[in-house]
Amino acid sequence: MVLHERWFTSCRVGFTYIGTVVGAGFASGQEIMQFFTVNGLGGVWSILLVTALFSWLGIRMMVMGARLRANSYEEFNNFLFGIRWGRWMNGFVGLILFGVTTAMMSGTGSLFREQLGLSFHFGVIVTSLIAFLVILRGMEGILDVNALVVPCMFAFTVVVGVQGLTGPGIDGFLAMKSLEGTKHWTVSAITYAAFNLAMSQAVLVPMGGEIKDEKTLRFGGILGGVGLGLMLLATNFALALKTPQVFDLEIPIALVISSLGEGMKYFFLAVMWGEIFTTLIGNVYGLAANLQPVVPLRLNTLMGAIFILGYLCSLIGFPVFVGLIYPFFGYCGLVLILLLAVRKYPRQS
């Protein structure tokens, strides 16, 4: 692969990595506040550790996918956990992916209804149709969408970070202490990385299997990990300067945006929709790829069925169920990153 082609593909890999990890919780600031801002200055060290884990373990996951020539996360989990336990992990990952899919669909409906004054059903159906058309193009479609959406996310994060820099209170930020009763910053870093890497396997593993060039994947993994780290640092910094008010808000980043004008509000809504959308297409693609060998349906029919079922579940509160099994999935993620760190690469075929 020639240098400029490798650079271009690596950027697409890095953008897709970022788009897969970043979701509505990230965009709203709620996720960042709960994992990092509550740790005060320790949150910065936590984010630096997360950046290193994302870069290192993300690369390992994609390279394993390449060497296994994996079409889905099934081959990856069977290699990592063994056939017996891998089967359980695959089933559980599929359940979580479907749960997060319904949560993302519900999130788009709420965004259209609460922020734009449009129908909940209209928001879910339009977003699902666009997502379906994108996924029809396979991994190429997912790479293209992330190459478009992620730079917009990054630009938004830079604006938020610069807003923090121009405001008062930087000295106060440097003297910040963690809230009473919060976990140590290392625990926050490891649990955050574990959950997100466990979720990201739905896209990272088959992406490695399709691209195969390990130098491209390694460089893309570094770009993705460092990009995520910079976005976390900028948003955490802006939120930290608005403490303690942000701790009482469902959308903490709204407090930062409120001082940036009306136009920034719509940019934020577009970015939030984009972050939900990239997570949605990654989840459905990964879930369909894993189910195809065991479900007697064509891939397009299977994806359509996932969207329809996800839409129905988004109406009956399926995200509540996700909230109950998320913690358990977090523990599975801890086992996954441990095995991912110590397991030798499969032999190159």
C-alpha positions as CSV (number, residue, x, y, z in Angstrom):
1,M,0.0,0.0,0.0
2,V,1.5,3.4,-1.1
3,L,2.1,6.0,1.6
4,H,-0.7,8.5,0.7
5,E,-3.2,5.7,0.4
6,R,-2.2,4.3,3.8
7,W,-2.5,7.7,5.4
8,F,-5.9,8.2,3.9
9,T,-7.2,4.8,5.0
10,S,-5.6,5.2,8.5
11,C,-7.5,8.5,8.9
12,R,-10.8,6.8,8.0
13,V,-10.0,4.0,10.5
14,G,-9.2,6.5,13.2
15,F,-12.4,8.5,12.5
16,T,-14.5,5.3,12.6
17,Y,-12.9,4.3,15.9
18,I,-13.9,7.7,17.4
19,G,-17.4,7.6,15.9
20,T,-18.0,4.1,17.3
21,V,-17.0,5.1,20.9
22,V,-18.6,8.5,20.9
23,G,-22.4,8.5,21.5
24,A,-25.1,10.5,23.0
25,G,-23.7,10.2,26.6
26,F,-20.4,11.7,25.3
27,A,-22.1,14.5,23.3
28,S,-24.3,15.6,26.3
29,G,-21.3,15.7,28.6
30,Q,-23.0,13.4,31.1
31,E,-20.6,10.5,30.5
32,I,-17.5,12.7,30.8
33,M,-18.8,14.4,33.9
34,Q,-19.6,11.1,35.7
35,F,-16.3,9.4,34.8
36,F,-13.8,12.3,34.8
37,T,-15.0,15.7,35.9
38,V,-16.0,14.3,39.4
39,N,-12.4,13.3,39.9
40,G,-11.2,16.9,39.8
41,L,-7.6,17.2,38.6
42,G,-7.3,13.4,38.8
43,G,-9.8,13.4,35.8
44,V,-7.0,14.6,33.6
45,W,-4.7,11.7,34.6
46,S,-7.6,9.4,34.1
47,I,-8.2,10.7,30.5
48,L,-4.4,10.3,29.7
49,L,-4.6,6.7,30.9
50,V,-7.8,6.1,28.8
51,T,-6.0,7.6,25.8
52,A,-3.2,5.1,26.2
53,L,-5.6,2.2,26.7
54,F,-7.7,3.1,23.7
55,S,-4.6,3.4,21.5
56,W,-2.9,0.2,22.6
57,L,-5.9,-2.1,23.0
58,G,-7.8,-0.7,20.0
59,I,-4.8,-1.6,17.8
60,R,-4.6,-5.1,19.3
61,M,-8.3,-5.7,18.7
62,M,-8.1,-4.6,15.0
63,V,-4.9,-6.5,14.3
64,M,-6.4,-9.7,15.9
65,G,-9.4,-9.1,13.6
66,A,-7.1,-8.8,10.6
67,R,-5.1,-12.0,11.4
68,L,-8.3,-13.9,12.1
69,R,-9.8,-12.6,8.9
70,A,-12.9,-11.9,11.0
71,N,-16.2,-11.0,9.5
72,S,-17.8,-10.3,12.9
73,Y,-16.9,-10.2,16.6
74,E,-17.8,-13.9,16.9
75,E,-14.4,-15.1,15.7
76,F,-12.6,-12.6,18.0
77,N,-14.5,-13.6,21.1
78,N,-14.0,-17.3,20.3
79,F,-10.3,-16.7,20.0
80,L,-10.1,-14.6,23.2
81,F,-12.4,-16.6,25.5
82,G,-12.3,-20.0,23.9
83,I,-15.2,-21.6,22.1
84,R,-17.3,-22.4,25.2
85,W,-17.1,-19.0,27.0
86,G,-16.8,-17.2,23.7
87,R,-20.3,-18.4,22.7
88,W,-21.7,-16.8,25.9
89,M,-19.8,-13.6,25.4
90,N,-21.1,-13.4,21.8
91,G,-24.7,-13.8,22.9
92,F,-24.2,-11.2,25.6
93,V,-22.6,-8.7,23.3
94,G,-25.4,-9.2,20.8
95,L,-28.0,-8.4,23.6
96,I,-26.1,-5.3,24.6
97,L,-25.7,-4.1,21.0
98,F,-29.4,-4.5,20.4
99,G,-30.2,-2.7,23.7
100,V,-27.9,0.2,22.8
101,T,-29.5,0.3,19.3
102,T,-32.9,0.8,20.8
103,A,-31.5,3.5,23.2
104,M,-30.0,5.3,20.3
105,M,-33.2,5.2,18.3
106,S,-35.1,6.4,21.3
107,G,-32.6,9.2,21.7
108,T,-33.1,10.4,18.1
109,G,-36.8,10.5,18.6
110,S,-36.4,12.5,21.8
111,L,-34.0,14.9,20.1
112,F,-36.5,15.6,17.2
113,R,-39.4,16.0,19.7
114,E,-37.8,18.0,22.4
115,Q,-35.4,20.2,20.5
116,L,-37.0,20.6,17.1
117,G,-40.7,20.3,17.9
118,L,-41.1,17.4,15.5
119,S,-42.7,13.9,16.0
120,F,-40.8,11.3,18.0
121,H,-41.8,8.7,15.4
122,F,-40.6,10.9,12.5
123,G,-37.2,11.3,14.1
124,V,-36.8,7.5,14.7
125,I,-38.1,6.5,11.2
126,V,-36.0,9.0,9.2
127,T,-32.8,8.2,11.1
128,S,-33.4,4.5,10.7
129,L,-34.0,4.8,7.0
130,I,-30.8,6.8,6.5
131,A,-28.9,4.4,8.6
132,F,-30.2,1.4,6.7
133,L,-29.1,3.0,3.4
134,V,-25.7,3.7,4.8
135,I,-25.2,0.1,6.1
136,L,-26.3,-1.3,2.7
137,R,-22.8,-0.2,1.5
138,G,-21.2,-2.3,4.2
139,M,-18.0,-1.2,6.0
140,E,-17.3,1.2,3.2
141,G,-20.4,3.2,4.0
142,I,-19.6,3.2,7.8
143,L,-16.1,4.5,7.0
144,D,-17.4,7.3,4.7
145,V,-20.0,8.5,7.2
146,N,-17.5,8.6,10.1
147,A,-15.0,10.5,7.8
148,L,-17.7,13.1,7.4
149,V,-19.2,13.3,10.9
150,V,-16.2,12.9,13.2
151,P,-14.3,16.1,12.0
152,C,-17.5,18.0,12.8
153,M,-17.5,16.4,16.3
154,F,-13.9,17.4,16.7
155,A,-14.5,21.0,15.6
156,F,-17.3,21.2,18.1
157,T,-15.1,19.9,20.9
158,V,-12.4,22.4,20.0
159,V,-14.9,25.3,20.2
160,V,-16.0,24.0,23.6
161,G,-12.4,23.7,24.8
162,V,-11.4,27.2,23.6
163,Q,-14.5,28.6,25.3
164,G,-13.2,27.1,28.5
165,L,-9.7,28.6,28.0
166,T,-11.2,32.1,27.5
167,G,-13.2,32.0,30.6
168,P,-12.2,32.6,34.2
169,G,-11.3,30.0,36.7
170,I,-8.2,28.2,35.2
171,D,-6.3,28.5,38.5
172,G,-9.3,27.0,40.3
173,F,-9.3,24.1,37.8
174,L,-5.7,23.3,38.7
175,A,-6.6,23.2,42.4
176,M,-9.7,21.0,41.9
177,K,-10.2,18.0,44.1
178,S,-12.4,15.0,43.5
179,L,-16.0,14.9,44.9
180,E,-16.4,13.0,48.1
181,G,-17.3,9.3,47.6
182,T,-16.1,9.1,44.0
183,K,-13.9,6.2,42.7
184,H,-10.2,6.6,42.3
185,W,-9.3,8.1,38.9
186,T,-7.5,4.8,37.8
187,V,-10.8,2.9,38.4
188,S,-12.7,5.4,36.3
189,A,-10.2,5.1,33.5
190,I,-10.1,1.3,33.4
191,T,-13.9,0.9,33.6
192,Y,-14.5,3.5,30.9
193,A,-12.0,2.0,28.5
194,A,-13.3,-1.6,29.3
195,F,-17.0,-0.8,28.5
196,N,-16.2,1.2,25.4
197,L,-13.8,-1.4,24.0
198,A,-16.2,-4.2,24.6
199,M,-18.8,-2.3,22.7
200,S,-16.5,-1.2,19.9
201,Q,-15.5,-4.8,18.9
202,A,-18.7,-4.9,16.8
203,V,-17.0,-2.5,14.4
204,L,-13.2,-2.6,15.1
205,V,-12.9,-6.4,14.6
206,P,-14.6,-6.7,11.2
207,M,-12.9,-3.5,10.1
208,G,-9.5,-5.1,10.9
209,G,-10.7,-8.2,9.0
210,E,-11.6,-6.2,5.9
211,I,-8.6,-3.8,5.8
212,K,-6.0,-6.4,6.8
213,D,-3.0,-4.0,6.4
214,E,-1.5,-4.0,9.9
215,K,0.5,-0.7,9.5
216,T,-2.7,1.1,8.5
217,L,-4.6,-0.4,11.4
218,R,-1.8,0.6,13.9
219,F,-1.7,4.1,12.7
220,G,-5.5,4.4,12.6
221,G,-5.6,3.0,16.2
222,I,-3.2,5.7,17.4
223,L,-5.2,8.5,15.6
224,G,-8.4,7.2,17.1
225,G,-7.1,6.8,20.6
226,V,-5.4,10.2,20.7
227,G,-8.4,11.9,19.0
228,L,-10.7,10.5,21.7
229,G,-8.3,11.6,24.4
230,L,-8.1,15.2,23.0
231,M,-12.0,15.4,22.8
232,L,-12.3,14.1,26.4
233,L,-9.7,16.6,27.7
234,A,-11.3,19.6,26.0
235,T,-14.8,18.8,27.1
236,N,-13.8,17.8,30.6
237,F,-11.9,21.1,30.9
238,A,-14.9,23.2,29.8
239,L,-17.2,21.3,32.2
240,A,-14.8,21.5,35.1
241,L,-14.8,25.3,34.9
242,K,-18.6,25.2,35.3
243,T,-18.7,23.1,38.5
244,P,-20.5,22.6,40.7
245,Q,-23.6,23.7,38.6
246,V,-23.0,21.0,35.9
247,F,-23.4,18.2,38.4
248,D,-27.2,18.9,38.6
249,L,-27.8,18.9,34.9
250,E,-28.9,16.1,32.6
251,I,-27.1,17.7,29.7
252,P,-24.1,19.3,31.4
253,I,-22.6,20.6,28.1
254,A,-25.7,22.8,27.6
255,L,-24.3,25.2,30.3
256,V,-21.2,25.7,28.3
257,I,-23.1,26.1,25.0
258,S,-25.6,28.6,26.5
259,S,-22.8,31.3,26.4
260,L,-21.9,30.6,22.7
261,G,-25.1,32.0,21.0
262,E,-28.1,30.5,19.3
263,G,-26.2,29.3,16.2
264,M,-24.0,27.1,18.4
265,K,-27.1,25.4,19.8
266,Y,-28.1,24.1,16.4
267,F,-24.5,23.0,15.6
268,F,-24.6,21.1,18.9
269,L,-27.9,19.4,18.0
270,A,-26.4,18.4,14.6
271,V,-23.3,17.0,16.3
272,M,-25.4,15.1,18.9
273,W,-27.5,13.5,16.1
274,G,-24.3,12.6,14.3
275,E,-22.8,11.0,17.4
276,I,-26.0,9.0,17.9
277,F,-26.1,8.0,14.2
278,T,-22.5,6.7,14.0
279,T,-23.1,4.6,17.1
280,L,-26.3,3.3,15.6
281,I,-24.9,2.2,12.3
282,G,-21.9,0.5,13.9
283,N,-24.1,-1.4,16.3
284,V,-26.6,-2.6,13.7
285,Y,-23.8,-3.6,11.2
286,G,-22.0,-5.6,13.9
287,L,-25.1,-7.3,15.2
288,A,-26.3,-8.2,11.7
289,A,-22.9,-9.6,10.7
290,N,-22.9,-11.8,13.8
291,L,-26.4,-13.0,13.4
292,Q,-26.2,-13.8,9.6
293,P,-24.6,-17.2,9.9
294,V,-27.3,-18.5,12.4
295,V,-30.4,-16.7,11.1
296,P,-31.9,-17.9,7.8
297,L,-32.4,-14.4,6.4
298,R,-30.5,-12.3,3.8
299,L,-28.3,-9.6,5.3
300,N,-30.5,-6.7,4.1
301,T,-33.7,-8.4,5.5
302,L,-31.9,-9.1,8.8
303,M,-30.9,-5.4,9.2
304,G,-34.4,-4.3,8.3
305,A,-35.8,-6.6,11.0
306,I,-33.3,-5.3,13.6
307,F,-34.4,-1.7,12.8
308,I,-38.1,-2.6,13.0
309,L,-37.7,-4.5,16.3
310,G,-35.5,-1.7,17.7
311,Y,-38.2,0.8,16.8
312,L,-40.9,-1.2,18.6
313,C,-38.7,-1.7,21.7
314,S,-37.8,2.0,21.8
315,L,-41.5,2.7,22.3
316,I,-41.9,0.3,25.3
317,G,-38.9,1.5,27.3
318,F,-36.3,-1.1,26.4
319,P,-33.4,1.3,27.4
320,V,-34.5,0.7,31.0
321,F,-33.5,-3.0,30.5
322,V,-30.2,-1.8,29.2
323,G,-29.6,0.1,32.4
324,L,-30.0,-3.1,34.4
325,I,-27.5,-5.1,32.4
326,Y,-24.9,-2.4,31.7
327,P,-23.1,-2.9,35.0
328,F,-22.7,-6.6,34.3
329,F,-21.4,-5.9,30.8
330,G,-18.9,-3.6,32.3
331,Y,-17.4,-6.5,34.3
332,C,-17.3,-8.6,31.2
333,G,-15.4,-5.7,29.6
334,L,-12.8,-5.8,32.3
335,V,-12.2,-9.5,31.5
336,L,-12.0,-8.7,27.8
337,I,-9.4,-6.0,28.1
338,L,-7.3,-8.2,30.4
339,L,-7.3,-11.1,27.9
340,L,-6.8,-8.6,25.1
341,A,-3.7,-7.3,26.8
342,V,-2.1,-10.6,27.6
343,R,-3.2,-12.9,24.7
344,K,-0.7,-13.5,22.0
345,Y,-1.6,-12.5,18.5
346,P,-2.9,-15.3,16.3
347,R,-0.4,-16.4,13.6
348,Q,-0.6,-14.6,10.3
349,S,-2.2,-16.7,7.7
